[in-house]
């Protein structure tokens, strides 16, 4: 998926279980990485999390950007069954 990671609040969901891309952390990452949202853009989203020992281990999810006319904002459709931790990639390498 995308090599650019964008912060998202995984609890900020619309009624279709899509990520709303409206929080300040998301907007800051989009601006910093010069990402222009558009229909069909695939991005990797992350949210802070920790492992069982309290060490930082971000949650990662790949999502496809869509515009929600109903909510008048950008959202991302995510396959929540593919949610993973950043450390999972390290373990597979």
Long-range contacts (C-beta under 8 A, 24 or more apart in sequence): 1-42, 1-43, 1-44, 1-62, 2-42, 2-43, 2-44, 2-62, 3-44, 4-33, 4-35, 4-43, 4-44, 5-29, 5-43, 5-44, 5-45, 5-46, 5-60, 6-30, 6-33, 6-35, 6-43, 6-44, 6-45, 6-46, 7-45, 7-46, 7-47, 8-45, 8-46, 8-47, 8-61, 8-63, 8-76, 9-47, 10-45, 10-47, 10-59, 10-61, 14-68, 14-70, 14-71, 14-75, 16-75, 16-77, 17-78, 17-80, 18-63, 18-66, 18-68, 18-75, 18-76, 18-77, 18-78, 19-45, 19-61, 19-63, 19-75, 19-76, 19-78, 20-68, 20-71, 20-73, 20-74, 20-75, 21-65, 21-73, 21-74, 21-75, 21-76, 22-73, 22-74, 37-65, 37-67, 37-74, 38-65, 39-65, 39-66, 39-67, 40-64, 40-65, 40-66, 41-65, 43-76, 45-76, 45-78, 46-86, 49-85, 51-85, 51-87, 57-85, 57-86, 57-87, 58-85, 58-86, 59-83, 59-84, 59-85, 59-86, 60-84, 60-85, 60-86, 60-89
